[in-house]
Amino acid sequence: MDLNAPSVRHVTERQAGTLSRTQAVAVGLTRSQVVHAVSSGRWRRLHPGVYATFTGPLPFATRLWAALLHAGPSAVACHGTAGFLQGLVDDEPAVVEVSVPDAHRVARRPGVRVHRTRRHATRRHPARSVPQTLLEDTVLDLTEGCAREDDVVGWLTRACQRRLTSPERLKSAVARRARLRHRRLVQEVLDQAATGVASALERRYVRDVQRAHGLPRSDRNAPAMIGGVRRYPDVRYRPQRATVQLEGLAYHPPNASARDDARDNAAVIAGDAVLRYGWVAVVRSPCTVAAEVAAVLRRRGWAGQLRPCSVDCGAVCVQHPA
């Protein structure tokens, strides 16, 4: 049989140009033909018994399929690799991550990371052409690899912001896991997501600036008619007509600046006071931010008192006169 026979192409086209020795024999090639294809340079060996049936650079899809074939028929893309396929991860992963059943052993190979899971079958997507984990399990897998709290929040909020899933579906995935690193934090964030906390930075603002210092309750990412146009301010104190926009770079890409400027300008024209803060201000100086927001709110009718968040809180010291 010719190496370019339709039965061979049918498999390789579906697998980004890859083929395993077992598949080659199943479609009618002999072992000697496989050996000759490799020795002649028409094919190349990527992993033991796994070949690329073309020459030249290896696209990500080819490296992924090669890793799946190496790991066995039950293998699925997971973690950052599945996240890339599902639109959750923006950059093409340098290392291909695959998941296999807990009892399955896979030889280590460069550029491939294998994860073993006990509930492997329940986490596999039932329909995707490239075997991969369910999106909700992809998100939870990524949170388990996080050392920082903000990174956990970032994966959860990004998945919801991009409309890839919902807090309810993520909660169901959490409930299916007997063990989950950061479980309490994950559940807390998903509960808060329903109230409009749309990013790690917004979560910090609400916790460390607003609640910690006794500022009034705000609307977060709620639609508001500003200047006759429906807008979605990050944080808005409706009675005082004051808006706080939060500049978290991971969630507000540079190409969104024109949209953000139009939103802020419309708020000012409609009579809102607009304050803008980034990561450094909210994370490193929440007391100063609280004092500045409180000053604006008092000038616009808030009768409350700013509350120190701790004995070392500097918010009272930097309060501006009403």
N, C-alpha and C positions, 0 to 999 in steps of 0.2 A: 504494500500500500504506500502511496505517495505521502510525504510529510504534509503536503498541502491539500490532502483529501478533504472533501466537505465534512466528513464526520470529525476530523481533527479540528478544522476551522470552527465548527459549531461550538466546541468546548473552549478553544483558546479565545475566541471573540467574546465569549461571556465572562471569561476570567482575565481580561486585560493582557492577553498574550502569554499566560502561564499554563503549565500542564504538569501533572504529576506522572511518574512512571506508571503507576497503577491505572490512571486514566488513559494513558497512551496505549497500553496493552488492551484495555477494555474497548477502545474504538478500532482496534485492528492492527496497530503497529507491533512489530516484534521488538524484543529487548535489544537485538543487535542493531536495529534501525535507530533506536534511541541512543545507543552508545555512539554510533557513527554520526548522528546529528550533532552530538556534543563535541566529539573529537574533530569534526570538520569545521567547527565554528558556526554552524547554522543555528544551533541552540547553545545556551549556556546554563550551567548549573548554578542555581541560586541557593538552594538548600539540598540536603541529601534527598534524592529522588524527586526534586522539584526543579523545573526548568523554565527559562524564558525562551520563547520560540522566535525571538528576533534579536538583532544586535542594536547597539546604540544606548542612549540614556534610559534609565529605568524610571518611568513615571510612578507617582505615589500609588496609583491603583494597582500597578504590577507588583510593587513591593508588598502591598497589602494582601493581594491574592496569594502571593508566594508564601507569606507567613501563615495564612489560613490553611493552605494545603500542607505545609510543614507540620502544623499543630494538629491536623486530623479533621475528619468530617464533622465533628461536633463543635469545632472552633468558631467563635464569632469575634468580630471587632468589638473593642470595649474601650472604656476610659477616654483619653484624648483622641484616639483614632476614631471611635464611634462618634465622639463629639464633633469632629471635623466633618464626617459624613452627614451629620444631622444639622449642621449649621450653628452649632453651639460654640465650637472652637474656630477661630478665624485663620490661624496659621497652619500650614501643612505640617503634621508631626514628623520629626526626624526619626523617631523610633515607632515602629508599628506595635500596638498593644492588642493582644488577643486573649480571650477567655476560654477556658476548657473546664470540663467537670473536675471536681476535686480529686477523684481517683486517677485521673489521666496524667501521665508524666510525659513531658516534652523536652527534648534535648535543647540546650541553650544555643542560640545563634545570634551573631552580630546583627544589630538593628531590629531585634524582635524581643518584646517583653511579654511573658506569658503569665496570666493570672489564673488561679484555680479557685472555683467557687462551688459551694455545696448545692446551691439552688440554681444551677446553671440553666436548666431547661426552662424554668419559669421566667428567666430574664432575657430570653432570646426573642427578638422581634419576629413575628409570625409571617411577615410578608415581604420584607426588603430583599432585593435581588442580591445584595452583598450581605452575608450573614453578620448581624450586629445585635447589640443589646437594645432593649427598649429604651426610648429616650429618657424616661424617668429614672431608670436604673443607671444610665450613663451619667446623669446629673449627680446622683447619690454616690456613684463610684468616684467621681471627681471631687466631691466634698470630702470623702474619706481620706483623700491624699493631701488635704490642706493642713498646714500647721497654723496658719493665721485665721482668726475669726472673720476678718473682712473678706478673705478669699472664699470661705464657705458661703457667706452672704452673697458674694459676687456671682458664684455659679447659679445659685437658686434664683436670684433676681434676673440675671441675664436670660435664663431659660424662659421665664415668664414674660419679660419685656419683649423678647423676640417672638412671642406668641407661639413658641414651640410646644408648650404644655401649660398647665394651670396649677395653682397651689393645691387644688383638690386632688388632681391626679398624682402630684408629688406626695401628698399626704398618704394616698393609698399605697404608693410604693414604699414609703417609710414603714407603714403598718405591716407590710409583707416581710420585713427584715427583722429577724430576731436580734441581730447585732448590727449596730450602726454607730460608727464614730461620730461625735458631735450631735448625737440624736437630739438632745435638749435644745441646742442652738438651732438646728434645722427645723424642729417643730415650732419654735418661737418665731423664726423668720417667716415660715409659711403662714402662721396665724396672723402675723403683722402684714403680710403681703395683701391680705384681703382689705386692709385699711388704707392701702396706698403707699406703703413704704417701698419705693421702686428701686432703690440701689443701696449699696453698702454705705455710701456717704449720707443718704437721706436717713438711714437707720441711725447713724451716729449723731446726726443733727437732732433727731427726735429724742434720743436717749440722753446725750451729753449736753446739749444746748437747751432744748425746750423743756423737757421734763425735769432735768436736774436742777434747773433754775426757776421753776415755777412759772414759766411763760404760758400764755393761754393756749388752748387746743387749736390746732390748725387743720386745714384741708390739705391733703397731699395727693398730687396728681389727679385732682378732681376737675372735671370740665367746668370752665367759668366763662361767661360771656364778657369779654374785655374788648372795648372798642368795637362792639358789634360783631366780633368774631369769636368762635369757640376756641379757647386756649386751654393748655394743660400746665399751669404753673407747678413747680416742684413743691413749694410750700406756700400757702396763702392764708393770711389772717383776715377772714372776710369782713368781720365787723369794723376792723381798723383800716381796711383796704390797703393792706401791706403784703408784698410778695417777696419771698426769699428764693432765689435761684441758686442751685448748687452745681458746681462745676466739677463733677467727677470724670476725669478723662477717659476712664474705661467704659463709661456709659454715655458720654456725650462727645462723639468723634468730631474732629475739626470741621468736617464738611457740614456739620449742623449749625455752625456759627451764625449763618445768615438767618436761619429759622429762629434761633434763640434771640438774635437782635430784634427781629420783627415782633416776637412775643413780648420782649421787655419794653420796646418802644410803645407798643399798643397799650401795655399796662400803665405806663407813665401818662400817655395821652388821656386814658380813661380816669386818671386820678389816683392810681395806686402808687405807693412808694415802693421802689424796687431795690433790694439789697442782694448782692452777689458774693458768694463765698466758695472757696475751693477746699481741697483736702487739707492743706497746711493750716488754714484758719480753723476749720471745724475740729480737726484732730488734735492740733497742738495748742490752740487758744480758744477752747469752747466758752470759757468765762467771758472773754472779751467780746466774742460774737454775741453771747447772750445779752451783755450790757448794751451793745449797739442796737440789737433788735428791740430790746425793752424800751430804749429811748425813743425809737420811732413809734412803737405801739402806744406809749404814753402820750406822745404829741397828737395821736389820732384817737384818743379817748379811752385807752385802757387804764383802768383804775387799780390794777393789781400791783403787787410788790415783787420785785426781783428777789429770789431766794438763793442764798449762797449754797453751792453744791457740797462744800466741805469747809473745814476750818481754815484751809489754805486758799479758798476760792477768792479770786481777784475781781469777780464781777462787780461787787459793791463798790470797790475802789475806783473802777473805771466807768461808773455810771455817768451818763450825760444828763445835764439838767433838762427837765421837762420844758 
